[in-house]
Amino acid sequence: MLIARENETERAEHPVDVVEQLAATNDWSFDRDDEDEISISVTGAWTEYQVAFTWLPQIETLHVSCAFDLKAPERRRAEVMALVNAINEQMWIGHFDFWPKEGVAMHRHGLILSGGAQPSASQCAALLDHALTACERYYQAFQFVLWAGKSARDALETANFETRGEA
């Protein structure tokens, strides 16, 4: 079933321009080879993240992906996929993917801007912050599966363990 809606309306500003201004304001290293995409490098606590914002005009959505290298040997890929599924069960916003051919894991989400809606800098910052927070939170779980040989459930429980207080 298709719901009738207006055609895409003109925008005062290209959605990726808003992200570029945000990157420049924060002195982040970025590259914009295409009008509809920007790539930003962000250093996290555990690894370097490659963040891409892509404008998808056909569905009027600003898509964000936050990727990190995850060279999973063939013997651990099924457990990595089980981990992705277990993580996604906990996610309220966005989801994780694992692309074994490219050797990356990523968090993905989209901001629908139908009818000519404009993203604000704070919305774009929130998209980026959520993606980075999710990657930082679950990065160690991926490492536990790959290098400690843990099951997806054990890795997730270990990564989600929160300490309180100080020793």
N, C-alpha and C positions, 0 to 999 in steps of 0.2 A: 504494500500500500504506500503510495506517495502522497505527501501532504503538499498542497499547492502553497508556494511562497513567492515573494518578490524575487526578481533577479538581483544579483549582487549590486549594491549601490556604490557610488563613488566614495572614496575615503579621503579625509582631509590630510592624512599622513599614512604612509605605508607602515604596517605593523612591525616590520623588521627594522625600520628606522628608529622606532621607540627602543628596541633592544640595543641597537648600535649606540644610541645616546647613553643608555644605561652602562654599557661596557666601557665607553670612553670616560664617563664620569667616575667610574671605579678603577680606571687605569688597568683594565684587563686586556690581555693580549687577544686580539680577535682578527678574523679574516672574513672579508665579504666579497667573494668572487661573483656572486649572483644577487640580483635585486631581491629575490625571495628567500635568501638564506644567509645566515651569519654563523660562524664557528668561533667559539670562545674557549680558551684554555684556562682551566682553574686548578690550582694546586690544593688538594685536600690534605687531611691528616695522614691518609694511607697511600694515596697515589695521585697521579695527574688525571684529571677528567677532561674529556672533550665534549663540550656542550654545543649542540646545534639547535638553532631556532629556525624553523622553516615555515614560510607562509604558504598555505595550500588554498589558493583562491577558489577552486571548484567546490570546496566544502567550507570556505570562509573560516578556517581554523589556523591558529598559530600553534604549531607543533614544537615541542621541546624534547630533545633526547640528550641524556647525559650518559656517556659511555666510558668504560675503562677496559684496559686490556685484561683478557682472561683466557690465556692459552691453556685450555683444558685437554689433557690427553684423552684419547678415545675411551679408555677404560673408565674414566670418571665422568664422562658426559651425561650419562643417564642420571647420575646422582646430582649433577649440576642442574639438570632440568627438573628433577624432583625438588631441589631447593628453590628454584624460580617459582614453581607452583606453590610451594609452602609459603614463600614470601608474599606472593600475590594474594593469597587468602587473607593476609593481614592488612593489605593496602586498601585505603579508602579513596585515594586519589592516585591516578597513574598506575603503571604496572612495569614489571621487569621483563626483559627478553634476553635470551642468550643466542648469539649467532655463532655457532661453532666454526663455520667456514672462515669468518673474519676474525675469530678469536676475541670477541668482545661480549661483554654483558652491558646492558643499558637500562636505564629507567626512562620511560616515555610517558608523555601526557600531552593533551591538547586543550587549548582555550578557544572555544567556539565564539566567533565574532560576527554572527549573522546579522543581516540588515544594516551593515555599515558601522557596527559598533567599533569603537577604537579602544585598543588596549592602553592602559595607563602604565607609567614606569613602575608603579608599585605592584601592579598585577604581574608584569614581566619579572620583576625582582622576586615576587612570591613563587612564581613558576620555577625559576632557577633555584631559589633557596630550597624549595620542597624536593626537587630532583637531587640536589647535592646532599641534602640531609638524608634522603633515602639511600643514596649510594654509600655515604659514609657509615650509615647505620648497619648496612648489610654486607659491606665489603669483606669484613673479617669472616663472615659465614661462608662466603665463596672460597676464601683461602683455607678455612678449616676443611671444607669438602675436598679441595684440590690437593693440599699439601699435608694435611694431618690425617687424611683418609676417613674422616668422620662421615656419618650418614647425614642426609639433609636435615632431618629432625634434630639430631644432636648438635649439628653446626648452628642451626637456628636458635636452639635453646641457649647454647653457649654465647652466641653473639647478642642475644636479647637479655642476658643476665646483667642486671644493673647493680652496681655496688652503691652502698649508702654510707655516708660518713667518711672518716679518715682513719687510717691505722696509725 
